[in-house]
Amino acid sequence: MIELNRRGAVSIKALQDAIPFGDDLLFLSIFGSQVRGNTKPDSDLDVLYVVRSSKVICPKTIRDVIEVSGGVDKSSIIPHGVNTISRTANLYGSVEYHVLREEGARTLFRSPNFHVDITPYIDYEFSAVQWLQKARGNIFGDWASTRGEACLCLYIGVGYALRSLLMRCRIDFSFTRDIRVLCDMLPSNMRPPLDVQLAGDILSAYDKDRTWEGWHNINISETRSMAERACGFADKILQSSVLQPV
């Protein structure tokens, strides 16, 4: 059952009234706490959409509509084209995987012209490889502009590496930002080296301060080292035994 808080309901109504449901928009969905019914007064609104062309609808367009007077103060927008949504539609544990199956999500609009191949089963091997690729992108990419963004990016990369190992082990998992929880789900011989204290400090910093100003106590060198070790560990496991049963 959908239980929206008042601010979320105001934003969703504004979104439905303002977004052009024309040929360019193919799919529009909300997900996260606003759908699960466990919102807080300041909970954000999470939106995923698919368009034919980014020229008509962009994340800023949707964000400006959502963050209206009486609505939510912040939002998370995930834009997709047909090609990008197709690549992640069957990646187990991704936002796209669960949104398209309406698991913790609510579809607001779906065009009859929107077609994406959704497999009826979990492709564990595919998901393991894809999660590892996402881990590499976060850990070895260079797009973060502040210490806090860099630390969070590396931390998320560790989470992606752990998800690749969970898929390798055929272990399903629910959404969590806590990489310690993901690590504990793995068999002891499949757990990469993890600095538990550092992981807790990063998660606490993220929960308390998303302005990046309070991240100066997080050691970026240690965070990078943890991330690179986790990625290397996962890569070795997948390269050596991904086709063999656990």
C-alpha positions as CSV (number, residue, x, y, z in Angstrom):
1,M,0.0,0.0,0.0
2,I,1.3,3.5,-0.9
3,E,1.5,5.8,2.0
4,L,2.8,9.2,0.9
5,N,3.5,11.9,3.5
6,R,1.8,15.3,2.8
7,R,4.9,16.9,1.3
8,G,5.5,13.9,-1.0
9,A,1.9,13.9,-2.1
10,V,2.1,17.7,-3.0
11,S,5.2,17.1,-5.1
12,I,3.8,14.1,-6.9
13,K,0.6,15.9,-7.7
14,A,2.7,18.8,-9.1
15,L,4.8,16.3,-11.1
16,Q,1.7,14.7,-12.6
17,D,0.2,18.1,-13.5
18,A,3.3,19.6,-15.0
19,I,5.3,16.9,-16.8
20,P,4.2,16.6,-20.5
21,F,3.0,13.1,-21.0
22,G,3.7,13.2,-24.8
23,D,5.6,11.1,-27.2
24,D,9.0,11.9,-25.7
25,L,8.2,10.6,-22.2
26,L,8.1,6.8,-22.1
27,F,8.1,5.9,-18.5
28,L,7.9,7.7,-15.1
29,S,8.1,6.2,-11.7
30,I,8.7,7.1,-8.0
31,F,10.5,4.9,-5.6
32,G,12.1,4.8,-2.2
33,S,10.7,5.9,1.2
34,Q,7.8,7.9,-0.3
35,V,6.5,4.6,-1.7
36,R,7.5,2.3,1.0
37,G,5.6,4.4,3.6
38,N,8.5,4.9,6.0
39,T,9.1,8.6,5.3
40,K,10.4,11.2,7.7
41,P,9.3,14.9,7.5
42,D,12.4,15.7,5.4
43,S,12.4,12.6,3.2
44,D,13.3,13.3,-0.4
45,L,11.4,12.1,-3.4
46,D,13.1,9.6,-5.8
47,V,12.1,9.6,-9.4
48,L,13.2,7.5,-12.4
49,Y,12.1,8.3,-15.9
50,V,12.8,7.1,-19.5
51,V,12.7,9.4,-22.5
52,R,13.3,9.1,-26.2
53,S,15.3,12.3,-26.2
54,S,16.9,14.3,-23.4
55,K,16.1,17.6,-25.2
56,V,12.5,17.8,-23.9
57,I,12.7,16.6,-20.3
58,C,15.9,16.9,-18.2
59,P,16.5,16.2,-14.5
60,K,16.4,19.9,-13.7
61,T,12.9,20.2,-15.2
62,I,11.6,17.5,-12.9
63,R,13.5,18.8,-9.9
64,D,12.1,22.3,-10.3
65,V,8.6,20.8,-10.4
66,I,9.0,18.6,-7.4
67,E,10.6,21.1,-5.1
68,V,7.6,23.4,-4.9
69,S,6.1,25.2,-1.9
70,G,4.5,22.7,0.4
71,G,6.4,19.8,-1.3
72,V,9.7,18.0,-0.7
73,D,12.9,20.0,-0.2
74,K,15.1,17.6,-2.0
75,S,14.9,14.9,-4.7
76,S,16.9,12.3,-6.4
77,I,16.3,12.1,-10.2
78,I,17.5,9.1,-12.4
79,P,17.2,9.8,-16.1
80,H,17.3,7.2,-18.8
81,G,17.1,6.7,-22.5
82,V,15.9,3.4,-24.0
83,N,19.4,2.0,-24.4
84,T,20.6,2.8,-20.8
85,I,17.5,1.4,-19.1
86,S,17.8,-1.8,-21.2
87,R,21.3,-2.3,-19.9
88,T,20.3,-2.1,-16.3
89,A,16.7,-3.6,-16.4
90,N,18.0,-7.0,-15.4
91,L,20.8,-6.1,-13.2
92,Y,19.6,-7.5,-9.9
93,G,19.8,-5.1,-7.0
94,S,19.8,-2.0,-9.2
95,V,17.2,0.7,-8.8
96,E,16.1,0.0,-12.4
97,Y,15.6,-3.7,-11.7
98,H,13.2,-3.1,-8.9
99,V,11.4,0.0,-10.3
100,L,10.5,-1.8,-13.5
101,R,9.0,-4.7,-11.4
102,E,7.3,-2.3,-9.1
103,E,9.1,-3.6,-6.1
104,G,9.2,-0.6,-3.7
105,A,8.2,1.6,-6.6
106,R,5.0,3.1,-8.2
107,T,4.6,3.7,-11.9
108,L,3.0,7.1,-12.6
109,F,3.2,6.8,-16.4
110,R,4.0,4.1,-18.9
111,S,3.7,4.7,-22.6
112,P,2.3,1.9,-24.8
113,N,5.4,2.5,-26.9
114,F,7.8,1.7,-24.0
115,H,9.3,-1.8,-24.4
116,V,12.1,-3.2,-22.4
117,D,13.1,-6.9,-22.1
118,I,12.6,-8.0,-18.5
119,T,13.8,-11.5,-17.7
120,P,11.6,-13.6,-15.4
121,Y,14.7,-14.8,-13.5
122,I,17.8,-13.4,-11.9
123,D,20.8,-13.7,-14.2
124,Y,23.4,-14.0,-11.4
125,E,26.5,-14.2,-13.7
126,F,25.4,-11.2,-15.7
127,S,24.7,-9.2,-12.5
128,A,28.0,-10.2,-10.9
129,V,30.0,-8.9,-13.9
130,Q,27.9,-5.7,-14.2
131,W,28.2,-4.8,-10.5
132,L,32.0,-5.3,-10.8
133,Q,32.1,-3.0,-13.8
134,K,30.2,-0.4,-11.8
135,A,32.6,-0.8,-8.9
136,R,35.6,-0.1,-11.2
137,G,33.8,3.0,-12.6
138,N,33.4,4.4,-9.1
139,I,36.8,3.4,-7.7
140,F,39.0,4.2,-10.6
141,G,37.1,7.1,-12.2
142,D,37.9,10.7,-11.5
143,W,34.8,12.8,-11.4
144,A,34.4,13.8,-7.7
145,S,35.2,17.4,-7.0
146,T,35.5,17.4,-3.2
147,R,37.0,15.2,-0.5
148,G,33.5,14.2,0.7
149,E,32.3,13.3,-2.8
150,A,35.4,11.3,-3.5
151,C,35.1,9.3,-0.2
152,L,31.5,8.6,-0.9
153,C,32.2,7.6,-4.4
154,L,34.8,5.1,-3.3
155,Y,32.6,3.9,-0.5
156,I,29.7,3.2,-3.0
157,G,32.3,1.4,-5.2
158,V,33.0,-1.0,-2.3
159,G,29.3,-1.6,-2.1
160,Y,29.2,-2.4,-5.8
161,A,32.1,-4.8,-5.4
162,L,30.3,-6.6,-2.5
163,R,27.1,-6.9,-4.6
164,S,29.1,-8.5,-7.4
165,L,30.4,-11.1,-4.8
166,L,26.8,-11.6,-3.5
167,M,25.6,-12.3,-7.0
168,R,28.6,-14.7,-7.6
169,C,27.4,-16.6,-4.5
170,R,23.7,-16.5,-5.6
171,I,22.8,-14.5,-2.5
172,D,19.9,-12.1,-3.0
173,F,20.1,-8.8,-1.1
174,S,17.8,-5.9,-0.2
175,F,18.8,-2.2,-0.6
176,T,21.2,-0.9,2.0
177,R,23.8,1.8,2.1
178,D,25.7,0.0,4.8
179,I,28.5,-2.0,3.2
180,R,29.1,-3.8,6.6
181,V,25.7,-5.4,6.2
182,L,26.5,-6.6,2.7
183,C,29.9,-8.0,3.8
184,D,28.3,-9.9,6.6
185,M,26.0,-11.6,4.1
186,L,28.9,-13.2,2.4
187,P,30.5,-16.5,3.4
188,S,33.7,-15.8,5.4
189,N,36.0,-17.0,2.6
190,M,34.3,-14.6,0.2
191,R,34.7,-11.4,2.2
192,P,37.2,-8.8,1.0
193,P,39.3,-6.9,3.5
194,L,37.1,-4.2,5.0
195,D,37.9,-1.4,7.5
196,V,34.7,-1.6,9.6
197,Q,35.5,1.5,11.6
198,L,36.2,3.5,8.4
199,A,33.0,2.2,6.8
200,G,31.0,3.3,9.8
201,D,32.5,6.7,9.8
202,I,31.7,7.3,6.2
203,L,28.1,6.1,6.5
204,S,27.7,8.4,9.6
205,A,29.2,11.4,7.7
206,Y,26.8,10.8,4.8
207,D,23.8,10.5,7.1
208,K,24.7,13.7,9.0
209,D,26.2,16.0,6.4
210,R,25.6,15.9,2.7
211,T,27.1,19.4,2.2
212,W,30.6,17.7,2.3
213,E,31.8,20.3,4.8
214,G,32.1,17.8,7.7
215,W,34.1,15.2,5.9
216,H,37.6,16.5,6.7
217,N,38.1,13.7,9.3
218,I,37.6,10.9,6.7
219,N,41.0,9.7,5.4
220,I,40.7,9.6,1.7
221,S,43.9,7.5,1.2
222,E,42.6,4.8,3.5
223,T,39.2,4.9,1.8
224,R,40.8,4.5,-1.6
225,S,43.0,1.7,-0.4
226,M,39.9,-0.1,1.1
227,A,38.0,0.4,-2.2
228,E,40.9,-0.8,-4.4
229,R,41.4,-3.9,-2.2
230,A,37.7,-4.8,-2.4
231,C,37.6,-4.4,-6.2
232,G,40.7,-6.4,-6.7
233,F,39.4,-9.2,-4.4
234,A,36.1,-9.3,-6.3
235,D,37.8,-9.2,-9.7
236,K,40.0,-12.2,-8.7
237,I,37.0,-14.2,-7.5
238,L,35.0,-13.5,-10.6
239,Q,37.9,-14.2,-13.0
240,S,38.9,-17.5,-11.3
241,S,35.5,-19.1,-10.6
242,V,32.5,-17.2,-11.9
243,L,31.4,-20.2,-14.1
244,Q,31.9,-22.7,-11.3
245,P,29.2,-23.4,-8.7
246,V,29.8,-22.2,-5.1
